[in-house]
Amino acid sequence: MRWLGESVCFPTNLLPSQHLRWLPIDDNSAKLEFDYGDLAVSFTVIFDAQHQIAELRTLRNMGDGPRQPWVTKVSHYNSWNGVLIPTVLEAGWEIEKNTCHTPASTYRSLPIMADSDLTIQLIFSTDQHHICRPIP
């Protein structure tokens, strides 16, 4: 699930293929499905007025508990080598309507792993490189 959700940063990963499908929902959203062997995951993808991905929604386990709504908000697109890539992603569980619990969310960052002991954050820099670092 993490790979599919973070693929917004690697747009060629989102091209339709044998394992990846886009299914229209309405004029502003689509269902993104990925399956491989016994693995199947999906996101509802919301597009903004410029037809860029603005939000991804799915259900995701929160620790050992039941699956909860997981929301990734995507913004601040930059063109790198002619490809639009978002530079800001905010991800977390939607505990109550319009309220997100984000394990680590800062400008130009993406939490890529979170558990009770450690959160890893992907930091985007303006020179198109990134680093991973633990968050205290």
TIFILUM-580204 format. One line per field, with one value per residue: residue in one letter; x, y, z of N, C-alpha, C in turn. Coordinates in pm, 1 decimal. Layout:
BEGIN
aa <- c(a, ...)
n_c1 <- c(X, ...)
n_c2 <- c(Y, ...)
n_c3 <- c(Z, ...)
ca_c1 <- c(X, ...)
ca_c2 <- c(Y, ...)
ca_c3 <- c(Z, ...)
c_c1 <- c(X, ...)
c_c2 <- c(Y, ...)
c_c3 <- c(Z, ...)
This chain:
BEGIN
aa <- c(m, r, w, l, g, e, s, v, c, f, p, t, n, l, l, p, s, q, h, l, r, w, l, p, i, d, d, n, s, a, k, l, e, f, d, y, g, d, l, a, v, s, f, t, v, i, f, d, a, q, h, q, i, a, e, l, r, t, l, r, n, m, g, d, g, p, r, q, p, w, v, t, k, v, s, h, y, n, s, w, n, g, v, l, i, p, t, v, l, e, a, g, w, e, i, e, k, n, t, c, h, t, p, a, s, t, y, r, s, l, p, i, m, a, d, s, d, l, t, i, q, l, i, f, s, t, d, q, h, h, i, c, r, p, i, p)
n_c1 <- c(81.6, 194.2, 379.8, 213.2, 69.3, 276.5, 363.9, 276.1, 480.0, 644.2, 554.3, 544.1, 504.6, 234.8, 113.8, -126.7, -132.1, -71.0, -111.2, -210.8, -485.0, -701.8, -1012.9, -1291.7, -1473.4, -1617.9, -1628.2, -1416.3, -1273.9, -1125.2, -1090.3, -805.9, -651.7, -446.1, -306.2, -133.4, -50.9, -163.2, -201.7, -389.7, -468.7, -621.5, -694.6, -893.8, -877.7, -853.5, -888.1, -758.8, -856.9, -675.4, -639.4, -457.7, -329.9, -474.4, -547.5, -533.3, -715.2, -774.0, -834.0, -656.1, -461.6, -433.9, -188.5, -232.6, -500.3, -835.0, -895.0, -862.4, -969.3, -725.9, -550.6, -387.9, -266.7, -182.5, 36.1, 181.7, 320.0, 604.9, 790.9, 1004.7, 1243.5, 1044.7, 835.0, 562.6, 587.8, 478.1, 572.1, 500.4, 359.8, 113.5, 31.1, -187.0, -395.3, -743.9, -914.2, -1143.5, -1406.9, -1268.8, -1036.4, -704.2, -467.3, -138.2, 156.1, 409.6, 453.6, 562.1, 651.0, 743.9, 787.1, 746.6, 596.2, 722.7, 736.0, 591.5, 571.3, 518.1, 767.3, 943.1, 964.0, 1008.5, 1111.1, 1072.6, 1258.2, 1228.6, 1438.2, 1532.5, 1710.9, 1639.2, 1710.3, 1683.8, 1655.3, 1648.7, 1542.1, 1539.7, 1270.6, 1247.7)
n_c2 <- c(-118.2, 122.6, 168.3, 216.8, 445.0, 631.8, 650.2, 868.0, 1047.0, 945.3, 951.3, 782.0, 531.7, 517.9, 470.6, 300.4, -57.4, -412.6, -475.8, -248.1, -31.5, 234.6, 353.3, 535.5, 751.8, 993.8, 1327.2, 1439.1, 1247.1, 920.4, 563.0, 399.2, 104.1, -165.6, -476.6, -776.8, -1097.3, -1238.6, -996.7, -704.3, -369.1, -47.7, 295.4, 586.4, 851.4, 1196.5, 1472.4, 1802.1, 2135.0, 2173.8, 1927.0, 1770.7, 1531.3, 1565.7, 1450.1, 1137.3, 855.6, 587.8, 279.0, 187.0, -13.7, 83.5, 51.1, -239.6, -232.2, -188.8, -124.2, 209.7, 527.1, 654.8, 931.7, 1107.3, 1414.4, 1608.3, 1843.5, 2154.0, 2127.1, 2078.0, 2119.4, 1882.2, 1800.5, 1814.4, 1674.5, 1679.6, 1687.9, 1633.0, 1827.2, 1847.9, 1645.1, 1536.9, 1310.4, 1090.3, 933.7, 967.9, 1055.2, 1178.9, 1337.0, 1562.1, 1587.0, 1513.8, 1281.6, 1309.7, 1131.6, 1240.4, 1536.1, 1773.1, 2071.4, 1997.2, 1726.4, 1373.7, 1129.0, 811.2, 577.7, 463.6, 382.3, 285.5, 334.4, 458.4, 696.6, 742.8, 986.9, 1122.3, 1357.5, 1618.7, 1804.0, 2114.6, 2058.0, 1824.3, 1593.3, 1350.7, 1268.0, 1025.8, 1025.9, 961.1, 1057.2, 1220.2)
n_c3 <- c(0.0, 74.8, -129.4, -353.3, -269.7, -243.0, -496.5, -635.4, -633.3, -819.6, -1108.1, -1340.5, -1235.6, -1207.2, -1445.2, -1646.9, -1640.5, -1661.3, -1396.5, -1277.1, -1256.8, -1357.7, -1264.3, -1351.9, -1131.9, -1099.5, -1246.6, -1105.7, -967.9, -923.6, -906.3, -806.0, -867.2, -767.5, -826.8, -751.9, -771.7, -476.0, -355.9, -323.6, -353.9, -313.7, -393.5, -353.4, -567.3, -573.8, -784.7, -857.9, -976.5, -1182.5, -1280.9, -1147.0, -913.0, -602.1, -365.3, -196.7, -90.5, 133.5, 313.9, 600.2, 819.0, 1154.8, 1351.5, 1543.8, 1533.6, 1390.0, 1037.9, 931.8, 792.6, 573.0, 467.0, 212.4, 135.4, -139.4, -287.8, -418.3, -677.4, -883.5, -1185.2, -1307.3, -1526.3, -1721.4, -1608.8, -1392.0, -1047.4, -720.1, -435.1, -176.4, 59.5, 275.6, 512.6, 687.9, 942.7, 922.4, 1181.2, 1286.8, 1106.0, 875.7, 1024.7, 1061.2, 1179.0, 1185.4, 1171.3, 1119.8, 969.8, 767.5, 586.4, 257.7, 303.9, 358.8, 544.2, 547.5, 683.2, 977.4, 1313.2, 1657.7, 1765.8, 1585.1, 1325.9, 986.5, 759.5, 440.4, 284.0, 63.9, -148.2, -306.8, -506.9, -627.1, -497.2, -231.8, 114.1, 376.2, 708.2, 1061.5, 1276.2, 1581.6)
ca_c1 <- c(0.0, 282.6, 436.6, 112.7, 40.8, 390.8, 393.7, 244.6, 610.2, 709.5, 433.2, 539.6, 451.4, 89.7, 61.5, -200.5, -53.2, -135.0, -142.3, -260.7, -600.3, -774.1, -1155.1, -1354.6, -1583.7, -1690.8, -1538.4, -1304.3, -1212.9, -1112.1, -1039.2, -677.0, -640.9, -323.4, -306.8, -19.2, -68.0, -269.5, -206.2, -478.2, -489.3, -683.4, -710.2, -976.6, -790.7, -927.0, -811.0, -790.2, -904.7, -572.5, -634.6, -346.0, -372.9, -477.9, -570.2, -552.8, -785.0, -789.1, -841.4, -525.1, -454.1, -368.2, -131.5, -300.2, -644.1, -906.4, -858.8, -917.0, -942.1, -591.6, -559.1, -264.1, -293.2, -70.6, 34.6, 306.1, 383.2, 714.7, 827.8, 1141.5, 1265.3, 918.4, 736.3, 513.7, 605.7, 441.9, 681.3, 444.5, 262.5, 76.3, -39.7, -223.1, -526.2, -854.6, -977.5, -1276.3, -1424.7, -1187.1, -925.9, -603.5, -358.4, -21.5, 270.0, 513.8, 411.9, 615.8, 665.4, 835.5, 824.0, 650.5, 625.0, 719.0, 720.1, 561.8, 520.4, 523.6, 903.8, 1024.4, 903.5, 1105.9, 1055.1, 1140.9, 1271.3, 1258.7, 1513.1, 1512.7, 1800.9, 1581.1, 1760.2, 1608.7, 1722.3, 1558.4, 1597.5, 1444.3, 1209.1, 1240.9)
ca_c2 <- c(0.0, 238.8, 190.8, 277.3, 579.9, 719.9, 654.5, 1000.6, 1113.2, 878.1, 940.2, 670.6, 415.2, 522.8, 441.7, 173.7, -175.1, -540.3, -481.9, -119.8, 17.2, 354.5, 340.9, 664.9, 761.8, 1109.8, 1418.9, 1484.0, 1139.8, 788.5, 458.0, 345.1, -32.8, -238.4, -614.9, -859.0, -1221.9, -1231.0, -860.7, -609.8, -245.2, 56.7, 430.3, 682.0, 962.9, 1319.9, 1563.9, 1943.8, 2203.5, 2161.7, 1782.9, 1708.9, 1457.8, 1651.4, 1370.9, 993.3, 804.3, 443.6, 229.1, 133.2, -53.0, 175.1, -42.7, -369.4, -207.9, -201.9, -31.1, 344.2, 608.9, 710.4, 1038.4, 1173.9, 1538.0, 1629.8, 1981.8, 2220.8, 2056.6, 2139.6, 2047.1, 1832.1, 1735.5, 1810.4, 1592.0, 1743.3, 1605.2, 1708.5, 1841.8, 1846.0, 1540.3, 1527.4, 1183.1, 1049.0, 872.7, 1058.4, 1003.6, 1236.6, 1408.0, 1682.8, 1590.3, 1412.4, 1257.2, 1285.0, 1092.4, 1340.4, 1604.8, 1907.1, 2118.0, 1922.4, 1598.9, 1265.7, 1016.5, 689.1, 464.4, 510.6, 290.1, 350.1, 364.3, 531.3, 745.9, 781.2, 1094.9, 1148.0, 1502.3, 1662.1, 1928.6, 2182.8, 2006.4, 1699.3, 1478.2, 1332.3, 1192.4, 968.0, 1047.5, 932.3, 1169.8, 1189.2)
ca_c3 <- c(0.0, 81.5, -263.3, -440.6, -221.4, -266.4, -639.8, -685.9, -649.0, -931.7, -1189.3, -1436.0, -1164.4, -1209.5, -1578.8, -1650.7, -1678.4, -1630.5, -1253.3, -1227.8, -1331.7, -1318.1, -1292.1, -1323.1, -1036.4, -1150.4, -1318.6, -1021.7, -889.6, -985.7, -819.1, -849.3, -816.7, -796.8, -779.1, -789.9, -697.5, -375.0, -302.9, -392.3, -279.8, -395.9, -340.7, -424.1, -601.4, -599.1, -869.4, -840.8, -1097.0, -1286.7, -1311.9, -1075.9, -794.4, -483.6, -244.7, -209.3, 27.6, 142.6, 451.1, 637.5, 959.3, 1247.6, 1446.8, 1540.4, 1535.7, 1263.0, 931.0, 946.6, 673.9, 557.3, 367.7, 170.5, 62.0, -231.8, -336.8, -455.6, -788.8, -957.6, -1306.7, -1311.1, -1656.3, -1793.2, -1539.2, -1270.1, -928.4, -599.7, -338.6, -41.5, 87.6, 416.2, 522.1, 821.8, 961.1, 946.4, 1301.5, 1280.9, 980.1, 857.3, 1119.8, 1030.1, 1271.8, 1102.2, 1252.3, 1095.4, 848.9, 758.6, 449.3, 172.8, 363.0, 348.5, 632.3, 468.0, 773.2, 1112.4, 1414.0, 1788.8, 1806.2, 1487.8, 1203.4, 885.2, 680.7, 314.5, 270.8, -71.7, -154.0, -433.7, -609.9, -673.1, -420.5, -109.6, 220.8, 476.4, 841.6, 1169.2, 1343.4, 1725.3)
c_c1 <- c(86.9, 337.8, 337.2, 83.5, 152.9, 427.3, 355.2, 374.3, 689.9, 601.3, 430.4, 493.0, 299.8, 29.6, -12.9, -111.6, -134.5, -183.4, -207.0, -372.4, -653.8, -919.5, -1223.2, -1465.5, -1675.6, -1588.8, -1414.0, -1237.5, -1213.4, -1065.1, -911.8, -661.2, -509.0, -340.2, -185.6, -26.6, -185.3, -286.5, -298.8, -498.5, -554.0, -688.4, -820.9, -889.5, -878.0, -835.1, -853.9, -835.0, -804.8, -552.6, -511.3, -401.4, -362.8, -487.6, -586.4, -615.1, -793.3, -817.9, -710.0, -527.7, -378.8, -315.5, -198.5, -451.8, -707.3, -859.0, -934.6, -891.1, -802.0, -598.1, -419.5, -304.2, -166.4, -78.0, 174.2, 382.5, 493.7, 743.3, 975.6, 1157.1, 1134.1, 810.0, 694.5, 519.2, 561.7, 560.5, 631.3, 339.9, 239.0, -10.3, -70.9, -359.6, -629.4, -935.3, -1121.7, -1287.4, -1345.9, -1073.4, -828.5, -502.4, -236.9, 96.3, 386.7, 478.3, 466.2, 629.6, 775.0, 879.6, 711.5, 685.7, 615.5, 715.2, 690.5, 516.3, 540.5, 664.3, 977.5, 940.0, 1017.6, 1039.2, 1139.3, 1140.9, 1308.2, 1337.0, 1495.8, 1605.7, 1762.2, 1638.5, 1675.3, 1692.8, 1614.2, 1623.0, 1494.5, 1393.9, 1199.0, 1097.7)
c_c2 <- c(125.8, 272.0, 262.4, 420.4, 678.2, 730.1, 786.4, 1081.3, 1055.2, 847.7, 824.4, 541.2, 406.0, 502.3, 308.4, 59.9, -299.6, -544.1, -355.0, -68.3, 146.7, 335.9, 472.5, 652.1, 875.0, 1201.3, 1456.4, 1373.0, 1008.4, 689.7, 404.3, 208.3, -94.2, -380.0, -688.5, -985.7, -1210.5, -1091.3, -774.8, -488.6, -143.5, 187.7, 498.9, 804.9, 1082.4, 1413.1, 1707.2, 2003.6, 2196.0, 2015.4, 1714.9, 1633.7, 1550.3, 1569.7, 1224.1, 944.1, 652.6, 406.7, 160.2, 96.8, 51.2, 89.6, -177.6, -354.5, -223.4, -99.3, 99.5, 421.9, 670.2, 810.2, 1092.0, 1295.2, 1576.1, 1772.6, 2028.1, 2141.3, 2141.6, 2055.6, 2010.6, 1751.5, 1715.4, 1726.8, 1664.8, 1645.3, 1688.3, 1714.8, 1844.6, 1735.7, 1539.4, 1402.7, 1150.4, 985.1, 981.4, 1001.4, 1051.2, 1311.7, 1538.8, 1695.4, 1478.7, 1403.8, 1223.5, 1249.7, 1189.8, 1407.9, 1745.9, 1943.6, 2040.8, 1791.6, 1499.3, 1158.8, 887.6, 564.7, 519.9, 393.3, 356.6, 392.8, 459.0, 576.8, 785.0, 883.2, 1110.6, 1298.1, 1534.5, 1792.0, 1989.0, 2131.4, 1865.3, 1576.6, 1464.4, 1254.1, 1131.6, 988.7, 1007.1, 1061.5, 1134.1, 1184.3)
c_c3 <- c(0.0, -56.4, -352.7, -397.5, -249.2, -413.6, -703.6, -706.7, -765.0, -1035.1, -1289.8, -1369.2, -1177.9, -1348.4, -1576.8, -1700.8, -1647.7, -1485.7, -1198.1, -1318.7, -1270.9, -1358.6, -1256.9, -1219.9, -1081.3, -1218.3, -1238.9, -942.9, -967.4, -880.5, -883.2, -785.5, -860.6, -744.5, -834.7, -706.1, -603.6, -316.1, -388.0, -302.2, -373.2, -318.5, -418.9, -443.6, -638.0, -678.0, -844.2, -974.8, -1212.9, -1328.1, -1253.6, -954.7, -673.4, -355.8, -281.5, -79.8, 19.9, 287.6, 481.8, 785.2, 1039.5, 1361.4, 1431.1, 1535.9, 1398.8, 1160.8, 949.8, 819.1, 680.4, 443.2, 340.2, 88.8, -13.4, -285.1, -378.1, -563.0, -849.8, -1080.5, -1300.5, -1438.3, -1730.2, -1728.4, -1411.6, -1154.2, -808.1, -504.1, -194.8, -34.5, 237.5, 428.5, 666.6, 825.0, 985.3, 1061.6, 1308.8, 1149.6, 982.1, 958.8, 1085.3, 1142.7, 1186.6, 1190.6, 1238.9, 965.5, 852.9, 611.8, 377.0, 236.3, 347.6, 448.9, 551.9, 553.6, 911.9, 1196.6, 1548.9, 1828.4, 1712.1, 1371.0, 1110.3, 794.3, 554.7, 294.1, 126.9, -65.0, -292.8, -542.6, -653.9, -603.8, -294.6, -9.9, 309.2, 611.2, 945.6, 1230.8, 1491.8, 1773.9)
